[in-house]
C-alpha cells in the first residue's frame, strides 16, 4: 500500500504540430497523474487507462515543455494479492513500471478499429438467419479492400462505409437501453479504507476528463465503487476532504446533471445484518449529505452488490423519500433464477418500490455488441416493459468508463438489428418504467441471495462489535434525551453522536460487516468499534450524571443503594449483579420502569427461589417456578418445560444445546460461502474436557458450567444460568477458535410441529419454511436473523435468542444457531 512519486519532465517536438499527443504510462500498480498540483488522470492498466491526453491538436501557443508528477501505488485494481483475485495481500509482491513514453495518437486509425470491431461482432453474433449479420460482414470486407494502411487518405472512405450501415435506423418497437457510466468502488475489500480514498480520486478524475470531451456522458456514482451514476455519501466526503480541487469540478458536473448522485445511504451497506435503526441512519446520513452538498435528496436506492435484501427495506425506503430501487446481485443465485428484471417489490408492511435489475446481470459492462444483445435476450419482463438499464465502466476496485466504451455505444445509438442505445440517467429510466408499470408483477418479501450464506457468520468479532455498538448508541441517545427533557444545563451530544454513528455505518459496508475483507480491514473495523465503545461509555456516563445527579450523591445515614437504568420500552424485573463490600459480587432482584430508572436499596424477594440439584447420574436439574430444566454431564439439555403446563419442549431421545462441527470447504468464495453439502459432514461435539458442575447453588441465580474440546485444537466453555422469575435459560459461551475450514453450530431440537419458523428482522419479523419442498426452500438451508428465531404451533412455542449472532436455520423441528 506504499506510494512512489515520479517526476516526469516532458518536451514535445515542434514537428508534432497539429497532432494529438499522449503521455503513456503502463505499470501493474495503479497511478495518478498530477499537473499544477492537481490530480488530472487516473492510471490503471487493468481498467484500460494507460494514457493522459496532453493535447488533441498541438498548437504553437500551447506549452511544449512541462512537468508532471505520477503517484504510483503498490497495489493493482484488485489489491495486492498473488494468484487468485481474492488472495490475501502478498507482502513480497513487486510492482513494475514497464512503459513511460510520449506518443502521437492516430485518431483515424483508432476510429477504423472501433468500426471494424462493431461490424465483426454484429456479423458473428446476429446469426446466419439475420440479414444484418451479412450486411455487417460484407461492409467490413469492403472496408479492408478500400483501406490502404500506407495511405491515410484512404481512411475516410473506409470510415464512411461503416457510418452508412450504422446510420440505418431501427423500427419504433425496438428495445431501448439506457446506458449510464458507472464505477463500483468497494469502500474496503481487498484493500483498506485509506486506499479507497485514492481509488475514488483516480476514478472520478478520469470521469471528469471524459465528461469534458463527451458532454453527453452521464455518470452514476455509487458508494462502493469508484465511478458510478450513484454515489455513496462517505466516498464523496473523502474526496471533499482530501481532493478539494477535484470535488469542486465534480460539483460543477453535478450542476450540469452529468455527474449524478444516487444511492441515498451513507455507504452501500449490507442488506441483511444492520439493525432497523442502523438502516434508518444509513438513509438519514446519506440523504442529509446529498441535500446539503447538492441541494436534493436521492429518489433511487442503489445497492448493486450486497448479499441479499431484507423484506423491511421497501418500508424504510419509502419512509426516507425513495420509491425506486436498483440492484443486480440476485443474478448470482446458485440454485434458482430470479423470475423478473423489472417489478414491484413489496415489504412486510405492504410498502412497494419500483425495482429494476439490469438484464445484462452486471454493473460493469464495456459497451460491446454481445452485452447489448444479452440485455435484450435475457430480459424476463419482455412485453411488460421495453426499457432497461446498462451500467458501463470498470468496477469493484474502481476505474469507471473509458472513451472506447462510449465510442462503441455511439455507433449503436440507433442501428438496425441492435437495440436502441441512449446515454441516459436513473431518473429518465425509472420515469419511463413508471409509465409502463401497469403490467408489472409484484414480489412480496425478502430478496434472498442463494449464495454467500457464510457472511452471516464470518468474522465473529465484527458481528459482535456491530451488535454491541448499535446497543451502545441506542442507550446513549435514550439517556441523553431523558437528560435534555429533564431540563438544566445538559447539552445533547449531537455532533459526537453523528461522528460515532458514521463510524458504525462505515463498518456496515457490504464487505466489512459480512467479514468478506482482508485482515487489514478487519483490524481497522475492530479499532473503530473500540473507539465507539470508549466514546459511547463516556457520553453515557455524562448523560447519567446529569439525569440522576442528586440520586448519585451519597447521603449521610442512608442505606447503601444502587441506581439501575432500563433503556428498553417495557418494565423489567430481572436479577442484576452489583459489587458489594471488598469488591464482592452481590445479586439483587429489581424492577425498573420502561425507559426509566430505579433506586434499589432493599432488593425484592423472588416468589420462588431457584433450586439446583445434582442427580445421581451426574445430571443437574434447575427450576425457578416458571421453567424447569435438566442438563446431562455434557451440558446438553435433556428436558425443558414450563412448570404450569407440564409441556415438554425437548423431544424424547434428543438433546438440545448440542454443539456440532461441520466441514466448511466451499467451491470458491471462502470467506463468503457455506455450501449445502456441508450439512452432510455433521459431527456432534462429544469430547468432554470438564464435566458439568454446579457453579451457583440457587437462590436468586443457579448455574452450572462445563468445557468441551472442539475439533483438533479449539476449546469451548459454557455457563448455563437460570435466574429467579426468568422465563428463559441463558448460555454464556466462550470459544477459543483455532480451526480452519470448519463450521461450529449449536442445535436445539424442540417438540413443536410447524411448517414455518419466525425470524426477527429490522423492525419486524419474517416467516420462512422449515421444510425443503421446493428448490426455493432448500436454497435457504442457512439464513439470517437478528436477535431471535422462533418455532411455534397453536398455544406453544420455543424461541432461541442471541446477543451477537446472525446465521441461523430451522429445519424440521431443529433450531440451529451458527457460531
C-alpha positions in Angstrom: 0.0 0.0 0.0 3.1 2.3 -0.2 3.2 5.1 -2.8 6.1 6.1 -5.0 6.3 9.5 -6.7 7.8 10.1 -10.2 8.8 13.5 -11.5 8.2 13.4 -15.3 9.7 16.2 -17.5 8.3 16.3 -21.0 9.4 18.1 -24.1 7.1 17.8 -27.2 8.9 18.1 -30.5 7.8 21.2 -32.5 7.4 18.9 -35.6 4.4 17.3 -33.9 2.3 20.5 -34.5 -1.4 19.7 -35.2 -1.0 16.1 -33.8 -2.8 14.5 -30.9 -0.2 13.9 -28.2 -0.5 11.4 -25.3 1.7 10.7 -22.3 1.6 6.8 -22.0 2.3 5.1 -18.7 2.0 1.4 -18.1 2.5 -0.2 -14.7 0.9 -3.0 -12.8 0.3 -0.6 -9.9 -2.5 2.0 -10.0 -1.4 5.5 -10.6 -2.5 9.2 -10.7 -1.1 12.0 -12.9 -0.8 15.3 -11.2 -0.4 18.6 -13.1 0.0 22.1 -11.5 -0.6 20.5 -8.0 -4.0 19.0 -9.1 -4.9 15.4 -10.0 -5.7 15.2 -13.7 -5.9 11.5 -14.7 -6.2 8.1 -13.1 -4.0 5.3 -14.5 -5.0 1.6 -14.2 -3.7 -0.9 -16.6 -6.5 -3.4 -15.6 -9.0 -0.7 -16.2 -7.7 0.1 -19.7 -6.5 3.6 -18.7 -2.8 3.9 -19.6 -2.5 7.4 -21.0 -3.1 11.1 -20.3 -4.1 13.3 -23.3 -1.7 16.3 -23.3 -3.3 17.9 -26.4 -5.9 16.9 -29.0 -4.2 19.1 -31.6 -0.8 20.6 -30.7 -0.8 24.4 -31.3 2.1 26.7 -31.2 0.6 28.7 -28.3 0.4 25.5 -26.1 3.3 24.7 -23.8 5.7 22.2 -25.4 7.7 21.6 -22.2 6.0 20.7 -18.9 6.5 18.8 -15.7 4.1 16.1 -14.4 4.1 14.0 -11.3 2.9 10.4 -11.2 1.8 8.9 -7.9 2.3 5.1 -8.2 0.6 2.8 -5.7 1.9 -0.6 -4.7 -1.4 -2.3 -5.5 -3.5 -3.1 -8.6 -7.2 -2.7 -9.3 -7.9 -5.7 -7.0 -5.4 -5.1 -4.3 -2.1 -6.7 -3.8 -2.8 -10.5 -3.7 -1.0 -13.1 -5.8 -2.5 -15.9 -7.8 -6.3 -15.6 -7.2 -8.3 -12.5 -7.3 -9.4 -13.0 -3.7 -5.9 -14.0 -2.4 -4.8 -12.0 0.7 -2.2 -9.3 0.2 1.3 -10.6 -0.6 4.0 -8.6 1.3 6.6 -9.8 -1.2 4.8 -8.8 -4.4 6.7 -6.4 -6.6 5.2 -3.8 -8.9 6.8 -2.7 -12.1 6.8 0.4 -14.3 7.1 -1.1 -17.8 6.5 1.9 -20.1 6.7 5.7 -19.9 6.5 7.3 -23.3 5.5 10.4 -25.3 3.5 9.4 -28.3 1.4 10.6 -31.3 -2.1 9.1 -31.2 -3.6 8.4 -34.6 -7.3 9.1 -34.1 -8.3 8.0 -37.6 -6.8 4.5 -37.1 -8.5 4.2 -33.8 -11.9 5.1 -35.3 -11.5 2.5 -38.0 -10.6 -0.2 -35.4 -13.7 0.6 -33.4 -15.8 0.5 -36.6 -14.4 -3.0 -37.5 -14.9 -4.3 -34.0 -18.6 -3.4 -34.0 -19.2 -4.7 -37.5 -17.4 -8.0 -36.8 -19.4 -8.5 -33.6 -22.6 -7.9 -35.5 -21.6 -10.4 -38.1 -20.7 -13.1 -35.5 -23.5 -12.5 -33.0 -26.6 -11.7 -35.0 -26.6 -15.2 -36.6 -26.8 -16.6 -40.1 -30.6 -16.2 -40.2 -30.3 -12.4 -39.8 -29.5 -10.5 -43.0 -27.9 -7.7 -40.9 -25.1 -10.0 -39.9 -24.2 -10.5 -43.6 -24.5 -6.8 -44.3 -22.1 -6.1 -41.5 -19.7 -8.8 -42.7 -19.7 -7.5 -46.3 -19.2 -3.9 -45.2 -16.2 -4.9 -43.1 -14.8 -6.8 -46.1 -15.3 -3.8 -48.3 -13.6 -1.5 -45.8 -10.5 -3.8 -45.9 -10.5 -3.6 -49.6 -10.8 0.2 -49.7 -8.3 0.9 -46.9 -4.5 1.1 -47.8 -2.7 1.2 -44.4 0.2 3.0 -46.1 -2.0 5.8 -47.4 -4.0 7.7 -44.7 -6.0 9.4 -47.5 -8.0 6.2 -47.9 -9.1 6.1 -44.3 -12.1 8.5 -44.6 -13.7 6.4 -47.4 -13.4 3.2 -45.3 -15.0 5.1 -42.3 -17.8 6.3 -44.5 -18.7 2.7 -45.4 -19.1 1.8 -41.7 -21.0 5.0 -41.0 -23.5 4.2 -43.7 -24.5 0.9 -42.0 -24.6 2.4 -38.5 -27.0 5.1 -39.8 -29.6 2.6 -41.0 -32.3 3.2 -38.3 -34.4 0.9 -36.1 -38.1 0.5 -36.1 -40.2 2.1 -33.3 -40.8 -1.2 -31.4 -37.1 -1.8 -30.8 -36.0 -2.2 -27.1 -34.3 0.9 -25.6 -31.2 0.5 -23.5 -30.5 3.3 -21.0 -26.7 3.4 -20.7 -25.1 5.1 -17.7 -21.5 5.4 -16.7 -20.8 3.5 -13.5 -17.9 2.7 -11.3 -18.4 0.5 -8.3 -15.8 1.2 -5.7 -15.8 -1.0 -2.6 -15.1 1.2 0.4 -12.9 -1.6 1.8 -12.4 -5.1 0.5 -9.1 -6.4 -0.9 -7.7 -3.0 0.2 -8.0 -0.9 3.3 -10.2 2.1 3.8 -7.3 4.5 3.2 -6.6 3.1 -0.3 -10.3 3.6 -1.2 -9.8 7.4 -0.8 -7.1 7.3 -3.6 -9.3 4.9 -5.7 -12.1 7.4 -5.6 -9.9 10.2 -6.7 -8.3 8.1 -9.5 -11.7 7.0 -10.8 -13.6 10.2 -10.5 -10.9 12.5 -12.0 -10.9 10.1 -15.0 -14.7 10.6 -15.3 -14.3 14.4 -15.2 -11.8 14.2 -18.1 -14.2 12.1 -20.1 -17.1 14.5 -19.4 -15.0 17.4 -20.7 -14.6 15.6 -24.0 -18.1 14.0 -24.1 -20.7 16.4 -22.8 -23.4 13.7 -23.3 -21.8 11.3 -20.8 -23.7 10.7 -17.6 -22.1 9.0 -14.6 -24.0 7.3 -11.7 -21.7 7.5 -8.7 -22.2 4.6 -6.2 -20.5 4.3 -2.8 -18.8 1.0 -3.0 -17.3 1.6 -6.5 -15.1 4.3 -7.9 -17.3 5.7 -10.7 -21.0 5.2 -10.9 -24.2 7.0 -11.5 -24.8 7.0 -7.9 -22.6 7.9 -5.1 -22.4 6.9 -1.6 -22.1 9.9 0.7 -19.0 8.6 2.6 -16.9 8.5 -0.6 -17.9 12.0 -1.5 -16.9 13.2 1.9 -13.5 11.5 1.5 -12.9 13.3 -1.9 -14.2 16.6 -0.5 -11.6 16.4 2.4 -8.6 15.0 0.5 -9.0 16.4 -3.0 -10.9 19.7 -2.7 -10.0 20.9 -6.2 -11.4 17.7 -7.8 -14.5 18.0 -5.6 -15.2 21.5 -7.0 -15.0 20.1 -10.5 -17.4 17.2 -9.5 -19.9 19.8 -8.1 -19.8 21.6 -11.4 -20.7 18.4 -13.3 -23.4 17.6 -10.8 -25.0 21.0 -11.6 -24.8 20.1 -15.3 -26.7 16.9 -14.5 -23.8 14.7 -15.8 -22.3 13.5 -12.5 -25.4 12.1 -10.8 -25.6 11.3 -7.1 -27.7 8.3 -6.4 -27.9 5.8 -3.6 -29.3 7.7 -0.7 -27.3 6.0 2.0 -24.0 6.8 3.9 -22.3 3.6 2.4 -23.6 0.7 0.3 -24.3 -1.3 3.4 -25.0 -5.0 3.9 -28.7 -5.5 3.1 -29.4 -8.1 5.9 -27.4 -7.6 9.1 -27.7 -3.9 10.2 -30.5 -3.3 12.7 -33.6 -1.3 11.7 -32.3 1.8 13.4 -28.9 1.4 11.6 -30.6 1.2 8.3 -32.7 4.3 9.0 -29.4 6.1 10.0 -27.8 5.0 6.7 -30.6 6.8 4.8 -30.7 9.7 7.2 -27.0 10.4 7.0 -26.8 9.8 3.2 -29.9 11.9 2.3 -28.8 14.7 4.6 -25.4 14.8 2.9 -26.9 14.9 -0.6 -29.3 17.6 0.4 -26.6 19.8 2.0 -24.0 19.2 -0.8 -26.2 19.0 -3.9 -29.5 20.6 -3.0 -31.6 17.4 -3.4 -32.2 14.0 -1.9 -32.0 10.8 -3.9 -35.1 9.2 -5.3 -33.3 6.0 -6.2 -31.8 3.5 -3.8 -28.7 2.0 -5.5 -27.3 -1.2 -3.9 -25.9 -3.4 -6.7 -23.5 -5.7 -4.8 -24.8 -6.7 -1.3 -25.6 -10.3 -0.3 -29.4 -10.2 -0.1 -32.1 -7.6 0.7 -34.2 -7.5 3.8 -38.0 -7.6 3.4 -38.1 -4.4 5.6 -36.2 -2.3 3.0 -39.2 -1.2 1.0 -40.8 0.4 4.0 -37.6 2.1 5.1 -37.0 3.4 1.5 -40.5 4.9 1.3 -40.1 6.5 4.7 -36.9 8.2 3.5 -38.3 9.6 0.3 -37.2 6.8 -2.1 -39.6 4.9 -4.3 -37.1 3.3 -6.8 -34.6 0.6 -6.3 -31.8 -0.8 -8.5 -29.6 -3.9 -7.9 -28.3 -6.9 -9.8 -26.9 -9.2 -7.2 -29.7 -11.8 -7.4 -28.3 -12.8 -10.8 -25.7 -14.6 -8.7 -28.2 -17.1 -7.3 -26.7 -20.5 -7.3 -29.9 -22.5 -7.4 -33.0 -20.6 -8.7 -33.1 -18.0 -11.5 -35.0 -14.9 -10.2 -38.1 -14.5 -12.4 -38.0 -10.8 -13.0 -35.9 -7.9 -14.0 -38.5 -5.1 -13.6 -41.1 -5.5 -10.9 -42.7 -4.0 -7.8 -41.1 -5.2 -4.5 -43.4 -5.3 -1.5 -42.2 -5.2 2.1 -43.6 -6.7 5.2 -46.0 -3.7 5.8 -47.3 -3.5 2.2 -45.0 -0.7 1.1 -43.9 -1.1 -2.6 -41.0 0.2 -4.6 -40.4 0.0 -8.3 -37.4 -2.3 -8.7 -35.1 -2.9 -11.7 -32.3 -5.4 -12.2 -30.2 -4.6 -15.3 -31.0 -7.6 -17.6 -27.3 -7.8 -18.6 -26.7 -9.1 -15.0 -23.8 -6.8 -14.4 -22.8 -3.3 -13.2 -19.5 -3.3 -15.1 -20.4 -3.5 -18.8 -18.0 -2.5 -21.6 -20.4 -1.3 -24.3 -20.0 -4.4 -26.5 -22.5 -5.7 -29.0 -22.6 -9.0 -27.1 -23.7 -7.2 -23.9 -26.4 -5.3 -25.7 -27.9 -8.5 -27.2 -27.7 -10.2 -23.9 -29.6 -7.3 -22.2 -32.5 -7.8 -24.6 -32.5 -11.6 -24.8 -32.1 -12.1 -21.0 -34.9 -9.7 -20.1 -37.5 -11.6 -18.0 -40.2 -8.9 -18.5 -40.5 -8.7 -22.3 -43.9 -7.4 -23.3 -44.4 -5.7 -19.9 -41.6 -3.1 -20.3 -39.4 -2.1 -23.3 -36.6 -0.2 -21.5 -33.7 -1.4 -19.3 -30.5 -0.1 -17.7 -27.0 -0.7 -18.9 -24.2 0.2 -16.4 -20.9 0.5 -18.1 -17.4 1.0 -16.6 -14.8 -1.0 -14.7 -15.8 -1.6 -11.1 -15.3 -3.2 -7.7 -11.8 -1.7 -7.5 -12.9 1.4 -9.3 -11.8 2.5 -12.8 -15.1 3.5 -14.4 -15.9 4.2 -18.1 -13.5 4.6 -20.9 -13.5 6.5 -24.2 -13.7 3.3 -26.2 -16.9 2.2 -24.3 -18.5 5.5 -25.3 -17.3 5.3 -28.9 -18.8 1.7 -29.2 -22.2 2.9 -28.0 -22.3 5.9 -30.2 -22.2 3.6 -33.2 -25.1 1.6 -31.7 -27.3 4.5 -30.7 -29.9 3.7 -33.4 -28.6 0.9 -35.7 -31.0 -1.5 -37.4 -30.6 -5.1 -35.9 -29.4 -3.9 -32.5 -31.3 -2.5 -29.5 -31.5 1.3 -29.4 -28.8 2.6 -27.0 -29.0 6.0 -25.4 -26.9 7.7 -22.8 -29.4 8.2 -20.0 -29.9 8.9 -16.3 -31.5 6.8 -13.5 -34.4 9.3 -13.3 -35.1 9.1 -17.1 -35.0 5.3 -17.0 -37.3 5.0 -13.9 -39.7 7.6 -15.2 -40.2 5.6 -18.4 -40.6 2.3 -16.4 -43.2 4.0 -14.2 -45.3 4.9 -17.3 -45.0 1.2 -18.4 -45.6 -0.3 -15.0 -49.3 -1.3 -15.3 -48.5 -4.8 -16.3 -45.6 -5.4 -13.9 -45.6 -8.3 -11.4 -45.1 -7.9 -7.6 -42.6 -9.8 -5.5 -43.5 -10.0 -1.8 -41.0 -10.5 1.0 -37.2 -10.7 1.1 -34.9 -10.8 -1.9 -32.8 -13.7 -0.7 -29.4 -14.3 -2.3 -28.8 -18.0 -2.8 -25.1 -17.6 -2.2 -22.7 -16.2 0.3 -24.6 -17.6 3.3 -21.4 -17.8 5.2 -21.2 -14.0 5.5 -23.9 -14.1 8.3 -21.2 -15.8 10.5 -17.7 -15.0 9.1 -15.5 -12.8 11.4 -17.4 -13.3 14.7 -15.7 -10.3 16.4 -17.0 -7.9 13.7 -20.6 -9.3 14.2 -20.3 -8.8 17.9 -18.8 -5.3 17.6 -21.7 -4.3 15.4 -24.4 -5.5 17.7 -22.8 -4.1 20.8 -22.2 -0.7 19.2 -25.8 -0.5 17.9 -26.9 -1.1 21.5 -24.5 1.4 23.0 -25.6 4.2 20.6 -29.2 3.4 21.4 -28.6 3.7 25.1 -26.7 6.9 24.8 -29.4 8.5 22.8 -32.2 7.4 25.2 -30.3 8.6 28.3 -29.2 11.9 26.6 -32.8 12.6 25.5 -34.1 12.0 29.0 -31.4 14.3 30.4 -32.4 17.0 28.0 -36.1 16.5 28.8 -35.4 17.0 32.5 -34.1 20.5 31.8 -31.0 22.0 33.2 -27.6 22.7 31.5 -27.2 19.3 29.7 -26.4 19.7 26.0 -27.4 16.9 23.7 -24.2 15.5 22.2 -25.4 15.7 18.6 -22.1 16.2 16.8 -20.3 13.4 18.8 -23.2 11.0 18.2 -23.1 11.8 14.4 -19.3 11.0 14.4 -19.9 7.7 16.2 -22.8 6.8 14.0 -20.8 7.5 10.9 -18.0 5.2 12.1 -20.5 2.4 12.8 -22.3 3.0 9.4 -18.9 2.8 7.6 -18.2 -0.6 9.2 -21.6 -1.8 7.9 -20.3 -1.6 4.3 -21.1 -4.8 2.4 -17.7 -6.3 2.6 -16.8 -5.3 6.2 -19.8 -6.3 8.3 -20.1 -9.6 6.3 -16.4 -10.3 7.0 -15.5 -10.7 3.3 -12.5 -8.5 3.5 -8.7 -8.7 4.2 -7.2 -8.8 7.7 -6.1 -5.2 7.5 -9.7 -4.1 7.1 -10.8 -6.3 10.0 -8.2 -4.7 12.2 -9.4 -1.2 11.2 -13.0 -2.2 11.8 -12.3 -3.6 15.3 -10.4 -0.4 16.1 -13.5 1.7 15.1 -15.7 -0.5 17.4 -13.3 0.1 20.3 -13.5 3.8 19.7 -17.3 3.7 19.6 -17.4 1.7 22.9 -14.9 4.1 24.6 -16.6 7.3 23.5 -20.1 5.8 23.9 -19.3 4.9 27.5 -18.1 8.4 28.2 -21.3 10.0 26.7 -23.5 7.5 28.6 -21.8 8.4 31.9 -22.3 12.2 31.2 -26.0 11.7 30.5 -26.5 9.6 33.6 -24.6 12.1 35.8 -26.9 14.9 34.5 -30.1 12.8 34.7 -29.5 11.4 38.2 -27.0 13.7 39.8 -28.9 14.1 43.1 -29.6 10.4 43.3 -25.9 9.6 42.9 -24.8 11.8 45.8 -24.3 9.7 48.9 -26.4 10.8 51.9 -25.2 10.5 55.5 -27.0 7.8 57.3 -28.8 6.4 54.3 -28.6 2.7 53.4 -26.3 1.7 50.5 -28.3 1.9 47.3 -27.8 1.1 43.6 -29.0 3.1 40.6 -30.4 0.8 37.9 -31.4 2.1 34.4 -33.7 0.5 31.9 -33.3 1.8 28.3 -35.9 -0.6 26.8 -39.6 0.4 26.4 -41.1 -2.1 28.8 -41.0 -2.6 32.6 -38.4 -5.3 33.5 -38.0 -7.4 36.6 -34.6 -9.1 36.5 -31.7 -10.3 38.6 -28.7 -7.9 38.4 -25.2 -8.2 39.7 -23.7 -5.3 41.7 -20.4 -5.0 43.6 -20.6 -5.2 47.3 -18.1 -4.7 50.1 -14.5 -5.5 49.2 -15.5 -5.9 45.6 -17.6 -9.0 46.2 -20.4 -9.6 43.7 -23.9 -9.4 45.0 -27.1 -10.4 43.2 -30.4 -8.5 43.5 -33.8 -8.9 42.0 -35.1 -5.5 40.8 -38.0 -3.9 38.9 -37.3 -0.9 36.7 -39.9 1.0 34.7 -40.0 1.4 31.0 -37.3 3.9 29.7 -36.6 4.8 33.3 -34.6 4.1 36.4 -35.0 2.9 40.0 -33.0 3.2 43.2 -32.5 -0.2 44.7 -32.0 -0.3 48.5 -33.8 -3.4 49.6 -33.9 -6.0 46.8 -37.1 -7.8 46.0 -37.6 -11.4 47.2 -38.5 -13.8 44.5 -41.8 -15.6 44.7 -39.8 -18.8 44.3 -36.0 -19.1 44.6 -34.0 -21.1 42.0 -33.5 -24.7 43.1 -30.4 -26.5 41.7 -30.0 -30.3 42.3 -27.3 -32.7 41.2 -28.7 -36.2 40.3 -27.0 -39.5 40.9 -26.2 -39.9 37.2 -24.2 -36.6 37.2 -27.0 -34.6 35.5 -28.2 -31.3 37.0 -31.8 -30.1 37.4 -32.7 -26.4 37.8 -36.2 -24.9 38.5 -37.4 -21.4 39.3 -41.2 -21.8 39.4 -41.5 -20.7 35.7 -39.4 -23.2 33.9 -37.7 -26.5 34.8 -34.6 -27.8 33.0 -32.4 -30.9 33.2 -28.8 -31.0 31.9 -26.6 -34.0 31.3 -22.9 -34.2 32.1 -22.0 -32.7 28.7 -24.2 -29.6 29.3 -26.9 -30.8 26.9 -30.5 -30.0 27.6 -32.5 -33.2 28.1 -35.6 -31.5 29.4 -37.1 -28.0 29.2 -40.6 -27.4 30.3 -43.0 -24.7 31.5 -43.9 -25.6 35.1 -47.5 -24.6 34.8 -48.3 -26.6 31.6 -46.0 -29.6 32.2 -45.4 -29.3 28.4 -42.0 -30.9 27.5 -40.1 -28.9 24.9 -37.3 -31.4 24.1 -38.4 -34.5 22.2 -37.8 -37.9 23.7 -34.3 -39.3 22.9 -33.0 -35.9 21.8 -30.7 -33.3 23.4 -30.8 -29.6 22.9 -27.7 -27.3 23.3 -25.9 -29.9 21.2 -22.8 -28.5 19.5 -22.0 -29.8 16.1 -18.9 -29.3 13.8 -19.2 -29.3 10.0 -16.6 -29.3 7.2 -16.5 -25.9 5.5 -14.9 -26.2 2.1 -16.9 -24.0 -0.4 -16.5 -24.1 -4.2 -14.6 -20.7 -4.4 -15.7 -17.8 -2.2 -14.0 -19.0 1.0 -14.9 -16.2 3.4 -18.3 -15.8 1.8 -19.8 -19.2 1.3 -21.1 -22.2 3.1 -22.4 -24.8 0.6 -25.4 -27.1 1.2 -23.2 -30.2 1.1 -21.6 -29.1 4.4 -24.7 -30.5 6.1 -23.6 -34.0 5.1 -20.4 -33.7 7.3 -22.1 -33.1 10.6 -20.1 -34.4 13.6 -21.6 -33.9 17.1 -19.1 -32.5 19.6 -18.6 -35.1 22.3 -15.0 -34.6 23.7 -15.6 -33.6 27.3 -12.7 -31.7 29.0 -14.6 -30.8 32.2 -18.0 -32.3 33.1 -20.9 -30.3 34.2 -20.6 -28.9 37.7 -22.8 -26.6 39.7 -21.2 -23.1 39.9 -24.1 -21.2 41.7 -26.3 -23.3 44.0 -29.5 -21.4 43.7 -31.5 -18.6 45.4 -31.6 -15.7 43.0 -29.5 -17.5 40.5 -28.5 -21.0 39.7 -25.8 -22.0 37.2 -23.6 -24.9 36.0 -20.6 -25.0 33.7 -18.6 -27.4 31.6 -15.9 -27.5 28.9 -15.6 -29.3 25.5 -12.8 -29.8 23.0 -13.8 -28.7 19.5 -12.0 -30.3 16.6 -8.3 -30.7 17.0 -7.2 -27.7 18.9 -10.2 -25.5 20.0 -12.0 -25.4 23.3 -15.4 -24.3 24.4 -16.5 -23.3 27.9 -20.1 -22.6 28.7 -22.0 -21.5 31.8 -25.8 -22.2 31.8 -27.7 -19.8 34.0 -31.3 -19.8 35.4 -32.4 -16.6 37.3 -35.3 -16.2 39.6 -38.7 -15.3 37.8 -36.9 -15.6 34.5 -38.8 -17.4 31.6 -35.7 -18.3 29.8 -32.4 -20.2 30.2 -29.1 -18.3 29.5 -26.0 -19.8 27.9 -22.7 -17.8 28.3 -20.4 -19.4 25.8 -16.6 -18.8 25.3 -14.8 -20.4 22.4 -11.1 -20.4 21.8 -11.3 -21.0 18.0 -8.3 -22.4 16.2 -9.9 -24.4 13.4 -9.6 -23.9 9.6 -12.4 -24.7 7.2 -14.7 -25.8 10.0 -18.1 -24.5 10.9 -19.5 -24.7 14.5 -23.2 -24.6 15.3 -25.4 -25.3 18.3 -28.7 -27.2 17.8 -32.0 -27.2 19.7 -34.5 -29.9 18.7 -37.9 -28.9 20.0 -41.2 -30.7 20.4 -43.1 -28.3 18.1 -44.7 -29.0 14.7 -44.9 -26.1 12.3 -44.2 -25.6 8.6 -42.8 -22.2 9.2 -40.3 -20.6 11.6 -40.3 -17.0 12.5 -37.1 -14.8 12.5 -36.6 -11.3 13.7 -35.6 -8.8 11.1 -35.4 -4.9 11.1 -38.5 -3.6 12.9 -40.4 -6.8 12.4 -40.2 -10.5 11.7 -40.4 -12.9 8.8 -41.6 -16.4 8.3 -39.5 -19.0 6.4 -40.4 -22.7 5.7 -39.0 -25.4 7.9 -39.3 -27.9 5.0 -37.4 -28.3 1.7 -40.4 -29.0 -0.6 -39.1 -26.9 -3.4 -35.7 -25.7 -4.7 -36.6 -22.2 -3.3 -37.0 -23.8 0.1 -33.8 -25.8 0.3 -31.7 -23.0 -1.2 -32.4 -21.3 2.2 -30.6 -24.0 4.2 -28.7 -21.3 6.0 -30.4 -17.9 6.6 -30.0 -14.8 8.7 -31.9 -13.5 11.7 -31.3 -10.7 14.2 -31.9 -11.3 18.0 -34.3 -14.3 17.8 -35.8 -17.1 15.9 -39.0 -18.9 17.0 -40.8 -22.2 16.2 -44.4 -22.1 17.4 -47.6 -24.0 17.0 -51.0 -23.0 18.3 -50.7 -22.2 22.0 -47.0 -23.2 22.4 -43.5 -22.4 21.1 -39.8 -22.2 21.7 -37.6 -19.2 20.9 -33.8 -19.1 20.6 -32.3 -15.7 21.4 -28.7 -14.4 20.9 -26.7 -11.2 21.6 -24.2 -11.2 18.7 -25.0 -13.9 16.1 -26.8 -13.7 12.7 -26.5 -17.1 10.9 -29.3 -19.5 11.7 -31.7 -22.2 10.4 -34.8 -24.1 11.3 -35.2 -27.4 9.5 -38.0 -29.8 10.7 -38.1 -29.3 14.4 -34.4 -28.3 14.9 -33.5 -24.7 15.6 -29.8 -24.1 14.9 -27.6 -21.1 15.6 -24.3 -20.7 13.7 -21.4 -19.7 16.0 
